[in-house]
Amino acid sequence: MEYERLPGLKTEDYRYPGDDAAYAVLEKIPLMDKLVEAYMKLVVQTSTLPRVQGDDFRVTAATSPKLHRIYCKALERLDMPQEYPLYVKQDYTYNAMAIGVKDQVIELHASFLTNCPEEELLFVLGHELGHIKSGHVLYYNLAANLTTLLQYLPKAVAQAASVGVYVALMNWRRLQELTADRAGAIAAGGPEFGIQGLARLMGVEQSGLDVHFTLDDLRAQNTAFEEGNEGLAGKLFYALLTTKQSHPWSVARVKAMDQWKTSGEFDQLMARYGVHA
């Protein structure tokens, strides 16, 4: 599916159900303002951004024309208001992240540049742009650094904040990953490319080893996963394990993307902008 800018595209057009409700709960938690202030001072200003700017490779039209062109395509399709600095980190795990609050940047691991087709790159870049577009980045990074932040707060404050804030942050973080997956799919040209990108994160390579792992295989794996967590004991252990997860289980992300496509919701969204399969 080919298209250019989707003018006026808003997060509300593709937000995953429950994302906004979980965010509303998060904002009302006492002491959240203190955690945000600590995060801004201790992490963003003194650590994360300087590391990226000091060690990573800055992507521009001059330094990496092809990657920059792909990045601009993701920016345009998501109707982003500006171009955010893009950096590449010399790391061969599959990962990327949006960093910062006022001055946001995107960090992409070099693994994506050696192994991924353009559509998967668009999905990854669009996913991170989706975090920025939705206003996820502050709380997204706060969740990742919560344990460290609590060490810098007065003991009584840390104890009061730790459990409730942690559970709410991680629950919302998992939901907003599904929203960002949808943004990535829009940038890539369709949910099928999001599924392909998610399969790669699970260990499926599209070249090299003789691997034949289809969407039907992913569906079957998710069904087995869900059946294995039925019953009281299964649900209890599932809940305990999930609470610690920063992202939804990979098979659950694939299922959510698959359902968005098969339900017709993605095609309906595209049709609103005059784009048809």
Secondary structure, 3 states (H helix, E strand, C coil): CCCCCCCCCCHHHCCCCCHHHHHHHHHCCCCHHHHHHHHHHHHHHHHHHHHHHHHCEEECCCCCHHHHHHHHHHHHHCCCCCCCCEEEECCCCCCEEEECCCCCEEEEECHHHHHCCHHHHHHHHHHHHHHHHCCCHHHHHHHHCHHHHHHHCCHHHHHHHHHHHHHHHHHHHHHHHHHHHHHHHHHHCCHHHHHHHHHHHCCCCCCCCCCCCCHHHHHHHHHHHHHCCCHHHHHHHHHHHHHCCCCCCHHHHHHHHHHHHHCCHHHHHHHHCCCCC
